[in-house]
Amino acid sequence: MSTLAELPAVAECSVAGCSYNDHSSCHAAAVTIGGTGDAQCATFIPLSVKGGLDRVVSHVGACQRQDCSHNAHLECGAPSVRIGAGHDIADCLTYTAR
């Protein structure tokens, strides 16, 4: 992948308590997937202040989960990802172990 437009989009975010969530759409420019147990959305911010971009263009900027089948060189290769409640309040629901 060489441009932001080629990175996988955040197709859905069902984490209503995130500052970047607006009507199930992520408004962060990019999210980072991390975590040690689950594939957590490391961009999750539980504040009452809304943030992010005016338009919905969120992508997966980085994936720290080398054990995910979609991960290649710390970049996500899934067509798109869904963020929602898993083990934690904000997990990557597209995560698939190798």
Residue pairs with C-beta under 8 A, 6 or more apart in sequence:
1 7
1 75
1 77
4 30
4 59
7 30
7 59
7 60
7 61
7 75
7 76
8 59
8 60
8 70
8 76
8 77
8 78
8 79
8 80
8 81
9 57
9 58
9 59
9 60
9 80
9 81
10 26
10 28
10 31
10 58
10 59
10 60
10 80
10 81
10 82
10 83
11 80
11 81
11 82
12 24
12 25
12 82
12 83
12 84
13 20
13 21
13 24
13 25
13 26
13 41
13 58
13 82
13 83
13 84
13 90
14 24
14 82
14 83
14 84
14 85
15 21
15 41
15 44
15 83
15 84
15 85
15 89
15 90
17 46
17 89
18 26
18 41
18 44
18 45
18 46
18 90
19 45
19 46
19 47
19 48
19 49
19 50
19 51
19 52
20 26
20 27
20 28
20 43
20 44
20 45
20 50
20 51
20 52
20 58
21 27
22 50
22 52
22 56
25 56
25 58
26 52
26 56
26 58
26 83
27 50
27 51
27 52
27 53
27 54
27 56
27 58
28 43
28 51
28 52
28 53
28 58
29 52
29 53
29 57
29 58
29 59
29 61
30 43
30 58
30 59
30 60
30 61
30 62
31 41
31 42
31 43
31 58
31 59
31 60
31 61
31 83
32 41
32 42
32 43
32 60
32 61
32 62
32 63
32 64
33 39
33 40
33 41
33 42
33 60
33 62
33 63
33 64
33 65
33 68
33 76
33 81
33 92
33 95
34 40
34 42
34 64
34 65
35 42
35 64
35 65
35 88
35 91
37 87
38 86
38 87
38 88
38 91
38 95
39 65
39 68
39 86
39 91
39 92
39 95
40 88
40 90
40 91
40 92
41 83
41 90
41 91
41 92
42 64
44 89
44 90
45 51
46 89
52 58
60 75
60 76
60 78
60 81
62 74
62 75
63 70
63 71
63 74
63 75
63 76
63 92
64 74
65 71
65 92
65 95
66 74
67 97
67 98
68 76
68 92
68 95
68 96
68 97
68 98
69 96
69 97
69 98
70 76
70 77
70 78
70 94
70 95
70 96
71 77
78 94
80 94
81 92
81 93
81 94
82 92
82 93
82 94
83 90
83 91
83 92
83 93
84 90
84 91
84 93
85 91
86 92
86 93
